[in-house]
Amino acid sequence: MPRAFSPRAQRVPLPAGHRFPMDKYDRVAQRLEGVGWNVLDAPDVADEALALTHDRDYLGAVAGCALDARAERRLGFPQSPALVRRSRASVGGTVAAARAALDDGLGVQLAGGTHHAFRDRGEGFCVYNDLVVAARALLAEGAMRRVLVIDLDVHQGNGTAALCADDPRIATYSVHGDRNYPFVKERSDLDVPLPDGTGDGDYLAALDASLPAFARAARPDLVLYQGGVDVLAGDRFGRLALSLEGVVERDRRVATWCRDAGVPLVTTLGGGYHADVDATVAAHVAGLVVVAETLGV
């Protein structure tokens, strides 16, 4: 059965009523264990790997819980040592999943997808950019030459786009809500903005019309997939209108392209803020299961 990495051992207490659904991660891990998956504790990330992507002054401020009030508001989390430990484990899990993908064809991180983190700041619940850290860590090791980031979260991965703008080794592709956060977008190598209310048919048609040709041209040795489920109808921060079946089919198509192209795939959870947390958990789990089945893992 598939193996996955999870930072669930690193718990972060949040204020009562905080809008971030921290408990979804434990629930996804438990559901997958219930169907036989091997869920492993995510390791800590190496300082050297973080420094390949993030400014050392920023890393020091995060580690010392010394961000100023404006930076803390932009991040969306209250600073704490627990948040630092979990954020490091979340990135470490994505690095570990990338190495697993090179061995097994699939690597799964049951967190991550923190695509709003920039070189010198965090935003939108994202402390470090695990996608770019993992890509650059393995590129530095010589494990691969080119990486493709497929970002299908409802929110554009502005931090990922900015970090990779001058890095020809990492191609960035994003399908997202045109009028949603971030309201000032960065430029990915290919952006596919969608109007509010887009449902299954139009979403999948946009994916089919853009991803295969772009992915072929990118010639990746590894795909890092940000599979946020905040595209679901009813998500509090989403504005799109995919059904559960549409989300699962989206994930199947990403996995199918990777299988047919012979490219290892890393999945990260990304966003999901449905008023019914069970709906978010069900979408994450169903998508991961179909990805593993498609890849034969």
C-alpha positions as CSV (number, residue, x, y, z in Angstrom):
1,M,0.0,0.0,0.0
2,P,1.1,3.6,-0.5
3,R,3.2,5.4,2.1
4,A,2.7,9.0,3.0
5,F,4.4,11.6,5.3
6,S,2.5,13.7,7.8
7,P,3.6,16.4,10.3
8,R,0.7,15.4,12.6
9,A,3.2,14.7,15.5
10,Q,3.8,18.5,15.5
11,R,0.6,20.1,16.9
12,V,-0.1,23.8,16.8
13,P,-2.6,25.2,19.2
14,L,-4.7,28.0,17.5
15,P,-7.0,30.5,19.1
16,A,-10.6,29.5,19.5
17,G,-12.5,30.3,16.3
18,H,-9.4,30.5,14.1
19,R,-10.5,30.0,10.5
20,F,-7.7,27.6,9.6
21,P,-8.9,23.9,9.7
22,M,-5.8,22.5,11.4
23,D,-7.6,19.2,12.3
24,K,-8.2,18.2,8.7
25,Y,-4.6,16.9,8.5
26,D,-5.0,14.4,11.3
27,R,-8.4,13.3,9.9
28,V,-6.9,12.7,6.4
29,A,-4.1,10.7,7.9
30,Q,-6.5,8.6,10.0
31,R,-8.8,7.9,7.0
32,L,-5.9,6.7,4.8
33,E,-4.5,4.5,7.6
34,G,-8.0,3.0,7.8
35,V,-7.7,1.8,4.2
36,G,-4.2,0.4,4.7
37,W,-1.9,3.3,3.9
38,N,1.4,3.6,5.8
39,V,1.5,7.1,7.3
40,L,5.0,8.1,8.5
41,D,6.0,11.1,10.6
42,A,7.4,13.8,8.5
43,P,11.1,14.5,9.2
44,D,12.5,18.0,10.0
45,V,13.9,19.9,7.1
46,A,17.6,20.7,6.9
47,D,18.5,24.4,7.5
48,E,20.6,24.2,4.3
49,A,17.6,23.2,2.2
50,L,15.5,26.2,3.6
51,A,18.4,28.6,2.8
52,L,18.3,27.6,-0.9
53,T,14.9,29.3,-1.1
54,H,14.4,31.7,1.8
55,D,16.2,34.8,3.0
56,R,18.4,34.1,6.1
57,D,17.0,37.1,7.9
58,Y,13.5,35.9,7.4
59,L,14.5,32.4,8.5
60,G,16.0,33.8,11.6
61,A,12.9,35.9,12.4
62,V,10.6,32.9,12.0
63,A,12.8,30.7,14.1
64,G,13.0,33.3,16.9
65,C,9.3,34.1,16.7
66,A,10.4,37.7,16.0
67,L,8.2,38.7,13.0
68,D,6.8,42.1,13.4
69,A,3.0,42.6,13.8
70,R,2.4,43.4,10.2
71,A,4.3,40.2,9.0
72,E,2.4,38.1,11.5
73,R,-1.0,39.4,10.3
74,R,0.0,38.7,6.7
75,L,1.0,35.2,7.7
76,G,-2.3,34.6,9.3
77,F,-1.0,32.5,12.3
78,P,0.1,33.6,15.7
79,Q,3.8,33.0,16.1
80,S,4.9,30.1,18.4
81,P,7.7,27.6,18.7
82,A,5.0,24.9,17.9
83,L,4.2,26.6,14.6
84,V,8.0,26.7,13.7
85,R,8.3,23.0,14.4
86,R,5.3,22.0,12.4
87,S,6.2,24.3,9.5
88,R,9.7,22.7,9.4
89,A,8.2,19.2,9.5
90,S,5.7,20.1,6.7
91,V,8.6,21.1,4.4
92,G,10.6,18.1,5.5
93,G,7.7,15.9,4.6
94,T,7.6,17.3,1.1
95,V,11.3,16.8,0.6
96,A,10.9,13.2,1.9
97,A,8.0,12.6,-0.4
98,A,10.0,13.9,-3.4
99,R,12.7,11.4,-2.6
100,A,10.1,8.6,-2.3
101,A,8.6,9.6,-5.7
102,L,12.0,9.2,-7.4
103,D,12.1,5.6,-5.9
104,D,8.5,4.6,-6.1
105,G,6.8,6.8,-8.7
106,L,4.6,8.5,-6.1
107,G,5.4,10.5,-3.0
108,V,2.6,11.8,-0.7
109,Q,2.8,14.6,1.7
110,L,-0.3,14.9,3.9
111,A,0.2,18.7,4.4
112,G,2.3,21.2,2.4
113,G,1.4,23.0,-0.7
114,T,2.3,26.2,1.0
115,H,2.5,28.2,-2.2
116,H,2.0,31.7,-0.8
117,A,5.4,31.9,0.9
118,F,8.0,34.2,-0.7
119,R,11.7,34.4,-0.3
120,D,11.5,37.0,2.5
121,R,8.0,36.6,3.9
122,G,5.1,34.3,4.6
123,E,1.5,34.9,3.5
124,G,-1.9,33.2,3.6
125,F,-1.1,30.5,6.2
126,C,2.2,29.7,4.5
127,V,5.4,30.0,6.5
128,Y,7.9,28.3,4.1
129,N,7.4,27.3,0.5
130,D,7.7,23.6,0.7
131,L,7.3,23.1,-3.1
132,V,10.2,25.2,-4.0
133,V,12.4,24.1,-1.1
134,A,11.9,20.4,-2.1
135,A,12.6,21.1,-5.8
136,R,15.8,23.0,-5.1
137,A,17.0,20.6,-2.5
138,L,16.8,17.7,-5.0
139,L,18.1,19.8,-7.9
140,A,21.1,20.7,-5.7
141,E,21.8,17.0,-5.0
142,G,21.7,16.3,-8.7
143,A,18.8,13.9,-8.3
144,M,17.0,15.6,-11.3
145,R,17.4,18.4,-13.8
146,R,13.9,19.9,-14.3
147,V,10.8,20.1,-12.2
148,L,7.2,21.0,-13.0
149,V,4.9,22.5,-10.3
150,I,1.2,21.8,-11.1
151,D,-0.8,24.1,-8.8
152,L,-4.6,23.4,-8.9
153,D,-5.5,25.2,-5.7
154,V,-8.2,27.7,-6.1
155,H,-5.7,30.4,-5.1
156,Q,-2.8,31.2,-7.4
157,G,0.6,30.1,-6.0
158,N,2.0,33.6,-6.0
159,G,5.0,32.8,-3.8
160,T,5.9,29.8,-6.0
161,A,5.6,31.9,-9.2
162,A,7.8,34.7,-7.8
163,L,10.4,32.3,-6.4
164,C,10.7,30.4,-9.7
165,A,10.4,33.3,-12.1
166,D,14.2,33.4,-12.8
167,D,14.8,29.7,-12.3
168,P,14.7,27.9,-15.7
169,R,14.9,24.5,-13.9
170,I,11.4,24.9,-12.4
171,A,8.3,25.4,-14.6
172,T,5.2,26.7,-12.9
173,Y,1.6,26.0,-14.0
174,S,-1.5,27.3,-12.2
175,V,-5.3,27.0,-12.6
176,H,-7.0,29.3,-10.2
177,G,-9.9,31.6,-9.5
178,D,-9.4,34.8,-11.4
179,R,-11.0,37.1,-8.8
180,N,-9.8,35.2,-5.7
181,Y,-6.9,35.7,-3.3
182,P,-4.2,36.8,-4.0
183,F,-5.8,39.9,-5.6
184,V,-2.5,41.0,-7.1
185,K,-1.2,37.9,-9.0
186,E,2.4,37.0,-9.8
187,R,3.2,35.5,-13.2
188,S,3.5,31.7,-13.5
189,D,5.0,30.2,-16.6
190,L,1.4,29.4,-17.5
191,D,-1.6,30.8,-15.6
192,V,-5.2,29.7,-16.4
193,P,-7.6,32.0,-14.5
194,L,-11.2,30.9,-14.2
195,P,-14.3,32.9,-13.4
196,D,-16.3,32.5,-10.2
197,G,-18.8,29.6,-10.3
198,T,-16.8,27.4,-12.8
199,G,-18.0,23.9,-12.5
200,D,-16.7,20.4,-13.4
201,G,-17.1,20.6,-17.2
202,D,-15.5,23.9,-17.8
203,Y,-12.8,23.3,-15.3
204,L,-11.7,19.9,-16.7
205,A,-11.9,21.4,-20.3
206,A,-9.5,24.2,-19.3
207,L,-7.2,21.6,-17.7
208,D,-7.2,19.4,-20.8
209,A,-6.7,22.4,-23.1
210,S,-3.6,23.6,-21.3
211,L,-1.8,21.1,-19.1
212,P,-0.7,18.3,-21.5
213,A,1.0,20.5,-24.0
214,F,2.7,22.7,-21.3
215,A,3.8,19.6,-19.3
216,R,5.3,18.0,-22.4
217,A,7.2,21.1,-23.2
218,A,8.5,21.4,-19.6
219,R,10.2,18.0,-19.9
220,P,10.1,17.4,-16.1
221,D,12.0,14.7,-14.2
222,L,9.5,15.3,-11.4
223,V,6.1,16.8,-10.9
224,L,5.2,18.5,-7.6
225,Y,1.4,18.7,-7.4
226,Q,-0.5,21.2,-5.2
227,G,-3.9,19.6,-5.2
228,G,-6.0,22.0,-3.1
229,V,-9.6,21.0,-2.7
230,D,-10.8,24.6,-2.1
231,V,-12.2,24.3,-5.7
232,L,-15.2,22.4,-4.2
233,A,-18.6,24.0,-4.3
234,G,-19.4,25.5,-0.9
235,D,-15.8,26.1,0.1
236,R,-15.7,29.2,2.3
237,F,-12.8,30.8,0.4
238,G,-13.2,29.1,-3.0
239,R,-15.8,30.7,-5.3
240,L,-15.6,27.8,-7.8
241,A,-18.2,25.0,-8.0
242,L,-16.6,21.6,-8.5
243,S,-18.3,18.5,-7.2
244,L,-16.5,15.8,-5.3
245,E,-16.5,13.8,-8.5
246,G,-15.0,16.7,-10.4
247,V,-12.1,17.0,-7.9
248,V,-11.4,13.3,-8.1
249,E,-11.4,13.4,-11.9
250,R,-9.0,16.4,-11.8
251,D,-6.6,14.4,-9.7
252,R,-7.0,11.4,-11.9
253,R,-6.0,13.4,-15.0
254,V,-2.9,14.8,-13.4
255,A,-1.8,11.3,-12.3
256,T,-2.7,9.9,-15.7
257,W,-0.4,12.4,-17.5
258,C,2.4,11.5,-15.1
259,R,1.9,7.8,-15.6
260,D,1.8,8.0,-19.3
261,A,4.8,10.3,-19.4
262,G,6.8,8.2,-17.0
263,V,7.3,11.1,-14.6
264,P,7.3,10.6,-10.8
265,L,4.6,12.6,-8.9
266,V,4.6,14.2,-5.5
267,T,1.2,15.2,-4.1
268,T,0.6,17.9,-1.4
269,L,-2.7,18.7,0.1
270,G,-3.0,22.5,-0.3
271,G,-6.1,24.3,0.7
272,G,-9.6,23.2,1.7
273,Y,-11.9,25.4,3.9
274,H,-15.3,23.9,3.4
275,A,-17.9,24.8,6.1
276,D,-18.3,21.1,6.5
277,V,-14.7,19.8,7.3
278,D,-15.9,16.3,6.4
279,A,-16.4,17.5,2.8
280,T,-12.8,18.7,2.7
281,V,-11.4,15.5,4.2
282,A,-13.4,13.4,1.9
283,A,-12.1,15.2,-1.2
284,H,-8.5,15.0,-0.1
285,V,-8.8,11.3,0.6
286,A,-10.7,10.4,-2.5
287,G,-8.2,12.3,-4.7
288,L,-5.2,10.7,-3.1
289,V,-6.7,7.2,-3.4
290,V,-7.4,7.6,-7.1
291,V,-3.9,9.0,-7.7
292,A,-2.4,6.0,-6.1
293,E,-4.7,3.6,-8.0
294,T,-3.9,5.4,-11.3
295,L,-0.2,5.1,-10.7
296,G,-0.5,1.5,-9.5
297,V,1.2,2.1,-6.2
